[in-house]
């Protein structure tokens, strides 16, 4: 199949999965507001996000070398993911130096932390 036909098939399959996800959610939960008020576009967005995540994970785990030739796209993608994780790590972990010491307290002003 051509690339365009694959793309059309993928979009149609994603639309069907989104409709089934929304319909099943409405039936299983007894039409509770979360699924009842969910438009088709939101359900399609969930499925599209899942497809992008699956594609990124599969691209990340591709071999770096194919027949002895380095796959530059895979290498740079891995570097980008690893750099993203390195930058995000301090945001989700408690940094010891920012914890208030005995007798001090932290004040946050416009996103900056000041020790008083």
C-alpha positions, 0 to 999 in steps of 0.5 A: 500500500502507499503511504497515503493509503496507510495514513487514511487507514490509520485515521479511519481505524483511530476514529472507529476506536475512538467511537467505540471507546466513547460508546463503551464508556457511556454504556459501562458507566451508565451515561455518567457525565465524563463520557456523556459530555465527551465529544467525539473530538476528545475521544479521537484525541485520546486515541491519537495521543496513544498512537503517538506514544506507541510510535515514539516508544517503538522508534526509541527502541529501534536498532541504532545501526542497520547493516553497520550504518548508524541511523542518525534519526534514531540516535538524535531522537534518543538524545532528545528523549534522554535530554528531556528526561534529564531536564524534567528530573529536578522538577519532579524530585525534591531538591535538597538545597531548596528545602528549608533549613531549621528556622528558615522558610521558603517563600515563592514569588513569581515562580522563584523560591526565596529563603527567609 
